[in-house]
Amino acid sequence: TNKVEIKNIFGEQNVYSVANDTIGFIKKIAGLSSTKSSQAFSLPQIALIYIYNDDESITRDNANEIAKKYGYESLNSGEKLYQKFIKYYNVTDRKGDEGTKRKNNNKIKLLKSVIEFLPEDKHEKVKDEIKTLETLTENTY
């Protein structure tokens, strides 16, 4: 009955998310390595690398496979990766105002973090978007 009650409260997808978060928390407390610490890239970084490389889109069909390739084993990691890809796919969303100076600075930091993992010919595009966001942030906040 507890499983049914939990599914009714959280929904099936969220039950898996809560379970994975709980397992990660327990591993952290116990001093065991969790899968998250061994991941070289965050989901937003992976999405941005795919966007800037222009070679393959992240879709709902391939998102789980791509997430697993980068060490994300959770059942909902593919969906989260797909949502990040959709969020940043539009150039306006990559260099647009996030609403606060802190959020803008976090996005600038994120964009800067992927430059070194892109081919040389893609660097200028990212740097231009960073410059636009930095200027927007300076003039707004």
Buried (B, 14 or more C-beta within 10 A) or exposed (E): EEEEEBEEEBEEEEBBBEBBEEBBEEBEEEEEEBBBEEBEBBBBBBBBBBBBEEEEEBEEEBBBEBBEEBBBEBBBBBBBBBBBBBEBBEEEEBBBBBEEEEEBBEBBEBBEBBBEBBEEEBEEBBEEBBEBBBEBBEEEE
